[in-house]
Amino acid sequence: MIDHVRDLASVRDATDRLLTAAAKLNNDSIAEPSRLPGWSRGHVLAHLARNADALVNVLAGRPMYVSAEARDADIERDAPRGLAAQLDDVRESAERFQAEGAKPADWSRTVELRNGVTDTASQVPFRRWIEVELHHVDLGIGYELEDLSAEFTQREINFLTARFRCAPGLPAMAIRQDDGRMMATGAVEGVTEQQIRDGWEPTWDVTVSGRQADILGWLAGRRDGSALTAEGGLLPALPPL
């Protein structure tokens, strides 16, 4: 069962880490490129602030963004700001998200995100945790995938392997983690995690293995997968997130 209260606390801790680290930047360094193509560090911070407000909208039953164009325009508008304004915006928007998350609500309800994607409300705090942790890494200021907690890393691997199940163009893939755990993704409709845990394995087209951080990096589009091993075929190209 997803514990949204615990996840909200994890979001707060992750946000505090990011703000503490980003406070060591300056107006020049936030204008420098981030690890995300075409985005400066200012773009990353602006996106984090606007994403917090967007998820407030989701929890409040409003559209996540007015439109994709408005989302992109808001990020472009806010990206050039100085460090103090960026940090204040990330902090204040994070507080708005926490305040919305603290309201009494039916956390089992279905909510709508971008592009028609739906999820349970209880999953929204974890989605925000993903945003904060991965974009902290994207800032390129010394926080790496290896620094993420084991709990977060495993949950994000679980989340992404589920997301890529039955994705068009992907082969049936087994992901063998460094603790020996096997997970199914790609063209594996009908295969359950319990079946895999019980020792039953279908015929995989490709088995991918490697360290947790490298698996997460590949699934999340942060690493090219060159540190992973692919048995049975080439490492597949994953669809964009």
GIRALIN-V402640 format. One record per run of one state. SS is the DSSP state (@ for helix, = for strand, . for the rest). FROM is the first residue (numbers start at 1). LEN is the number of residues. If there is no record, write none. Layout:
# GIRALIN-V402640
ss=SS from=FROM len=LEN
ss=SS from=FROM len=LEN
This chain:
# GIRALIN-V402640
ss=. from=1 len=3
ss=@ from=4 len=19
ss=. from=23 len=6
ss=@ from=29 len=3
ss=. from=32 len=1
ss== from=33 len=1
ss=. from=34 len=6
ss== from=40 len=1
ss=@ from=41 len=19
ss=. from=60 len=8
ss=@ from=68 len=12
ss=. from=80 len=3
ss=@ from=83 len=19
ss=. from=102 len=8
ss== from=110 len=3
ss=. from=113 len=1
ss=@ from=114 len=3
ss=. from=117 len=1
ss== from=118 len=3
ss=@ from=121 len=18
ss=. from=139 len=6
ss=@ from=145 len=3
ss=. from=148 len=2
ss=@ from=150 len=14
ss=. from=164 len=8
ss== from=172 len=5
ss=. from=177 len=5
ss== from=182 len=5
ss=. from=187 len=6
ss=@ from=193 len=5
ss=. from=198 len=8
ss== from=206 len=4
ss=. from=210 len=2
ss=@ from=212 len=8
ss=. from=220 len=9
ss== from=229 len=3
ss=. from=232 len=10
